[in-house]
Amino acid sequence: MKTRTHAAIIFSIGFSLWFFLIQNLPFTLGDDLNVISFSIQKNWATLIKAFLNPLTPALYVHGEISLETTRTLQPILFKLCHQIFGYSAPAFDMIKIIGMALTGTFVFLWIQKLNKNTFISYLGTLIFLTAAPLYRGVNWIADLDILAQWGTIAASYLFISYYISSTENSNRNKQSTSRFIYTLLGIICFYWIGMKLKETGRLFPLIALCFILVDQNVRLFSWFKSSKKNLALFSAVSLLIFTVIPVSTQHTVIDERASSVTSAFQINNIPYALWNNPLSNHIPSDLASMLFWGLFLLTPILFLFIFIQWLRKKLARNHFQLILFTLIWSSAALCALCLGFHLTENERYLSTLIVPFILFLFLLISSTSSFLSKKAKTLFLLTIFILSVIPIQRNIDSIVFIKKLYDNRNIADWKGTQIIFEDLYNKEATAENLVDFYQGNPPYSKKLFHESRVKQWDSSVASDINTVRKIAKDWGSAFVISFDKNLYTNENDVTLIKESDTRIGSLYTTLMPLIKKKSLQKFYVYRITS
């Protein structure tokens, strides 16, 4: 089969898998609705103007101001989605499902590019598509980082493919004008998508120029002289660097959270990022939620072997360059994890590392297999297959755990709030009602929503009986959403008004209990009146 056919298969697998994993999840009563509300309030002219502006007010901006400066494509997509589908969580989820499938497709194309080993390319892509840390990013409506990753990897793939082809053909036929135009427009388009979705998407120009600098076998000025198209492409990519230089505007000051992040860089955080996987306290996998230990420990051995083959000139120059480049990219992404983020709560930040590291590892595996005899190659590929199946299985376990830990809370919070709304206002709640209730839009009080509703699992909110009684005194009623069936049962003024579970009628919640027990949880809503 042609590469295009395999890419279409990978896209279909990625789309189907992630449609199954995140379909029909509710909004979170927090960032999701805040971001969508911002999108609705801003007019099209303001958003499009910000999208077309190539300059950024800061390298990193946190909070609402980022939606009209460094992440303007996000509210554009959400505004369009809301105008067509209204408050429909599956419609917003579809953006991430497509983004994950597209990113997986380009991961496949990168791995396939080196040795045309379809078997290994599929293994690497399947590990990526089931990477547990990506789940929290993909199923969180207010986070479009996976689309930013797609923009970065797609732009890099186009640039490097053109560069390698131009150096290989420098003494033969030149690159066609049509391919040059296609590459240039594609790079700008993908880069613009990535950089206008999240700050990590702004890395592409540095990634592309780093690739050229790694290539010590091609003299840069000779490459320029060989074709004006090469010089034009290099100039265009170089100019894109200026989109990451802060300019003097009213938003130039980076917020306090961002400055604390940059000041928290410490090299001794690297061992934490490597060895203390966010899920390790719950699943004995360490880094295996992303890669099995066998594959991880095999990496330096394979790289040493490939390096020796390159020194012996048995490995093509451009192939080794591609491997070395993805190693540098992976190392840079690993350092980015040491900027003070709390990975135990935000394992989705690992997405910046997963993409380049999967590329690096499976490019190594592809190259290594080409030097082995037929029998040794068969044994090698069998070993890689076994070591790949284990992390895929563990990733699914991790996703089920995350779904129970985080998604069940979100579902209980959303459904519990629906129960509270109906108890307060004695009418059936729609999605629009709950959004207005959360946002405090008339005739509802936002303060009432936040102070009368207590999430028993939220450690930042005191949920002891005295606190709940005080809330009830202030507002007439207080509500507690809990996974505890016996919460406050000995108190006369506490009433269990409804019990439900986190089943939401989706294919996932119908099938998952058959696959993994305890994937659903019962929750309870209590009311106390003054």
Disulfide bonds with the S-S distance in Angstrom:
none
